[in-house]
Amino acid sequence: MSDVAAVKQFVNKYKNLKQEIAKVIVGQDEVVNQILISIFSGGHALLIGVPGLAKTLMVNTIAQALGLDFKRIQFTPDLMPSDILGSEILDEHRNFKFIKGPIFANIILADEINRTPPKTQAALLEAMQERAVTVSGHHYKLSLPYFVLATQNPIEQEGTYPLPEAQLDRFMFAIHLNYPSFQEEVQVVKATTTDLKATVKALFTAQEIIDFQQLIRRIPVADNVIEYAVKMVAKTRPNSETAADLVKSYIDWGAGPRASQNLILAAKTHAVIQGKFSPDIEDVQAVAISILRHRIIKNYKAEAEGVSEEQIITSLF
């Protein structure tokens, strides 16, 4: 099949996928879009929102609609790395046998990832970057496609551990969830207080998702679009010659090269779901806020004056 035909097929399948997810998830259209963009770009996503906004349900529904193996890990203060990766035990013949942990699935929901200490959070780093884990000197490949979708509660500070910058940088998107509108909340209450259950059909196979990920990587990008993305990321660095005035005033640390890579990959996927064969500057801007917001570190002046990451990023357009 030619890439042109593959793009058209992808657009159709994507529309069907959105309809399937909408059977269970009311509204949250932009959030679902961003999660799917990160999946088809081969990235991971961090969902930030208060309890009860259907973060877990959303990830579960998306995993079902994509036909992928799904595991949920509830992060708690006493969780150990071996609870995620697995451990070696002595079997009846006194040989060591590796028991796989929940990380061995296609989609991992790391629920309330900031509830566990950094030692345990770090157990995910190798899996997220290398799609493999090392336990007791043995290297185990994870089955592809592989995604970590983590949730984080932004309001409770008691008993939470902020994610280290290295871990945050591994997430392609940081997606903020807002409260539903009045009409959406009415729909949610109607749908969830009866005994009717919506069934979600699996529309993809694991191999199809891998094929579409490779298709996205083959999408050509004009040099001016790549330069625009790289310049935007450079402007977030306060010590850079091209740093914006707002950045020099309010930012301590800017985004690294992984941000530029993710901007282009996500812009490609964003373009393809619109049926385009190459991304333009608008596609880069459409994904920029969620890709950059967790990669820039504000200073105390920004906190004191109530300047948000979104305002700073939008000023770079």
Buried (B, 14 or more C-beta within 10 A) or exposed (E): EEEEEBBEBBBEBBEEBBEBBBBBBBBBEBBBBBBBBBBBBBBBBBBBBEEEBBBBEBBBBBBBBBBBEBBBBBBEEEBEBBBBBBBBEEEEEEEEEBEBBBBBBBBBBBBBBBBBEEEBBBBBBBBBEEBEBEBEEEEBEBEBBBBBBBBBBEEEEEEBBEBEEEBBBBBBBBBBBEEBEEEEEEBBEEBEEEEEEEEBEEBBEBEBBBBBBEBBEEBEBEEEBBEBBBEBBBBBBBEBEEBBEBBEBBBEBBBBEBBBBBBBBBBBBBBBBEEBEBBBBBBBBBBBBBBBBBBBBBBEEBEEEEBEBBEBBEBBE
